[in-house]
């Protein structure tokens, strides 16, 4: 089990952390929903903004730039490729995200990508890796998201992003329309999975870190407003612990916060709990806590 002590330490250390790390941060909304079938996930970026995320970062004194939301359009006649759904639309959206992340990084900013479904990790991670050839990824999720077009049971691309990014799996990705622009940028040793209940404390190094956090990594009692919840996930304290450990490395390069879907909350309390949990992961990973 992960320690549940992180909140006390974080609350005591906020002002010190904020002084030590004068972040230049870029916020980028990526309301991509076509990697799965539930439209409400496209409202995730705006919900996270309304949660007070930007206000908290500005209050902490960081140099913040909001690049706004990207606009994604469906490609005409986007027929399935085998069982893979919407490949051209998702591929084109990720190419656009790749360019946008690359620009934020070229501006010298840590990039925070507000999703959107987890298929956006194809563009966000490849964009980050274009600036860091030695990038590693911490993947927090209830699911491995490493299905290939040949193994996917649903055809949804939000369950396949890592297979598109891994060099070892490129023979499984041949010919998928919409992705001719993509070059694999990771090897298996570059990925650390944070599963339902544990994190390997030895997975620290000197490589830039891309944190890709699916809100369904949390237990659905805490974050129910998401498309594919799985019981037995991280507690709030465990999620905060993971984010804080990454922050303490000083190596964070970019964050994805994905799969927040306000339309799936049964009550306003469920929506608020889900959104605020995602907000707090971002703030903690950056060294700022919500007030």
Beta strands, then each sheet from edge to edge (+ up, - down):
strand 1: 24-30
strand 2: 63-69
strand 3: 110-115
strand 4: 136-140
strand 5: 191-194
strand 6: 209-214
strand 7: 252-258
sheet 1: 2+ 1+ 3+ 7+ 6+ 4+ 5+
end
